[in-house]
Amino acid sequence: MTTQSLRKSFITAGHRIGRPHVIMPGGRLVLMALATLPVAVVGFSGTTVAETLSGPLAALWLALLPVALFQRWATLALLFVPVALFFITVFAMPFNSPAFIIDFWTSAVMLVLALPRREST
């Protein structure tokens, strides 16, 4: 495999993925906003530091949503919030606690909702 063929494969992969799109208003945006409610409840009622970190992450997610309607960088920044929540949940919370279960599944839903859509060819 030569350098030229590698470069060409990266260019075609980047063309297929495309640039991130702004989030369109509608049902998906409402679902993205509602996904923060369980995380915010855990954050506000948390007794440990790991549980209380869920609250600011939920606030960051809600702050980035209106920005993502107009700015492309915010749609990429939305991906980092559920990933950070997931890592805090897995490594800092006690396994199988109610806060762990809520944050784990909610971060998975938030990540799936924040993933960019592929461009149709």
Steps between C-alpha positions, in 0.01 A plus 500: 500500500653829392471843652283616213247221550485568876445869437226422249323263742505764775365764264214276386419402860490866599276576204257224600484615862481865407496807715288505814156643449321730735218339693163563348215605729244230553441178684864399519589828672221450754623146569852632548373752754286244683795260524665731752220475755607170663863616508400831657295322768800283588720808506272698729433214740851359500695448819841418351720715279452271200122524530503878536711533183199377305320829562756731335535257207122509451513880513782504245297274270197730529719806440650351183166396348381847394848584375501180292200632310724763341867400543671189364764490775229454761374186330849353540524626858174320581680169446745564784238555771352146498847348464618690809185396686555138396860494624408666830219250543704191422815588691373699799153375595428180687390227263126424486397798710194695383719796401727269299211344311332834425818674387628201302190454288429871467854569379457225241175657377656846496795372296277328246288813463808720457664288230503677164297359216668366190451685178301313240688450179 
